[in-house]
Amino acid sequence: QVRLEESGGGLVQAGDSLRLSCAVSGSSFSTAGLGWFRQAPGKDREFVAALRRSGGYTYYADSVKGRFTISRDNPKNTMYLQMNSLTPEDTAVYFCAVDFPPNAILSAIRSASSYDYLGQGTQVTVSS
């Protein structure tokens, strides 16, 4: 059974940085497509970033491009989301996701429902 466990969320001030981690167990992590999504109170879940296999292709939402970086450490079966220059608009619950095999269609990459597994989420709160 595949399990995803996020960590690294918390309360920070605007302009600060955070690094989220997602430990993935029970899967062929090195062959998985990876994604991060977030959901703010009263809003739909939205795409944040995606990474296909060994990092050949990365995708970002326009709202985080240039500030967030998705990465993976295959020996540790862990994916990361480095978040810099955080703003109050980044406040949300952040979810990691994996899919096997990785989707290649952009619309699917940006849709949480296209992924096979989703974590429970970690809260990120950015104060102004």
C-alpha positions in Angstrom: 0.0 0.0 0.0 1.3 3.4 -0.9 1.5 6.0 1.8 2.4 9.7 1.6 3.2 11.8 4.6 3.8 15.5 4.4 5.7 17.6 6.9 7.3 21.0 7.2 4.2 23.2 7.4 3.8 25.9 9.9 3.2 29.6 10.7 5.6 32.1 9.1 5.7 35.7 8.2 5.4 37.2 4.8 8.7 37.0 3.0 9.9 33.9 4.9 10.7 30.5 3.4 9.5 27.0 4.1 10.4 23.6 2.8 7.7 21.0 2.7 8.7 17.3 2.6 6.6 14.3 1.5 7.8 10.8 2.4 6.5 8.1 0.0 6.5 4.5 1.0 5.3 1.3 -0.7 5.9 2.4 -4.2 8.4 2.6 -7.0 9.1 6.2 -6.1 11.8 6.7 -8.7 9.4 6.0 -11.6 6.5 8.1 -10.2 5.3 11.4 -11.4 5.1 13.9 -8.4 2.8 16.8 -7.7 1.9 19.4 -5.1 -1.5 20.9 -4.6 -3.0 23.3 -2.1 -6.4 24.3 -0.9 -7.2 27.5 0.9 -10.3 28.0 3.1 -13.4 28.3 1.0 -11.6 27.6 -2.3 -11.1 24.7 -4.6 -7.9 22.6 -4.5 -5.4 24.0 -7.0 -2.3 22.9 -8.7 1.0 24.2 -7.4 3.9 22.2 -9.0 4.7 18.9 -10.7 7.8 17.0 -11.5 8.0 14.2 -14.0 10.3 11.3 -13.2 14.0 12.3 -12.8 13.4 16.0 -13.1 13.5 16.4 -16.8 10.2 18.4 -16.8 8.8 20.6 -14.1 5.6 22.6 -14.1 4.4 25.4 -11.9 1.3 27.4 -11.4 1.8 31.0 -12.5 1.2 32.2 -8.9 4.3 30.4 -7.6 6.6 30.4 -10.6 10.0 31.8 -9.6 9.3 31.4 -5.9 8.6 27.7 -5.4 10.8 24.7 -6.4 9.8 21.1 -6.6 12.4 18.4 -6.3 12.9 14.8 -5.4 15.5 12.6 -3.6 15.0 9.1 -5.0 17.3 7.2 -2.4 15.2 8.8 0.4 11.8 8.3 -1.4 11.0 11.9 -0.6 9.8 14.8 -2.6 10.1 18.5 -1.6 8.6 21.8 -2.2 10.9 24.7 -1.4 8.8 27.9 -0.9 10.4 31.3 -0.9 9.1 34.8 -0.6 5.8 33.6 0.9 2.8 35.8 1.0 -0.5 35.6 2.8 -2.1 34.3 -0.4 0.0 31.2 -0.1 -1.9 30.2 3.1 -3.5 26.8 2.5 -3.3 23.1 3.2 -0.6 21.6 1.0 -0.9 18.1 -0.4 1.6 15.9 -2.2 0.6 13.5 -4.8 2.0 10.7 -6.9 1.0 8.9 -10.1 2.1 5.7 -11.8 3.1 5.9 -14.6 3.5 9.7 -14.8 0.9 11.5 -16.8 2.2 13.3 -19.8 -0.8 15.4 -20.6 -0.6 18.9 -19.2 -4.2 19.0 -18.2 -3.9 15.8 -16.2 -0.6 16.9 -14.6 -2.4 19.9 -13.2 -5.4 17.9 -11.9 -5.3 16.3 -8.5 -7.9 13.7 -9.6 -5.5 12.4 -12.1 -3.0 11.3 -9.5 -3.1 7.8 -7.9 -2.4 8.8 -4.4 -2.7 12.0 -2.3 -1.3 12.8 1.1 -3.3 14.1 4.1 -1.9 17.6 3.8 0.1 20.0 5.9 -1.0 23.5 6.9 1.0 26.5 5.8 -0.1 29.8 7.3 1.6 33.1 6.2 0.9 36.2 8.3 1.2 39.7 6.9 
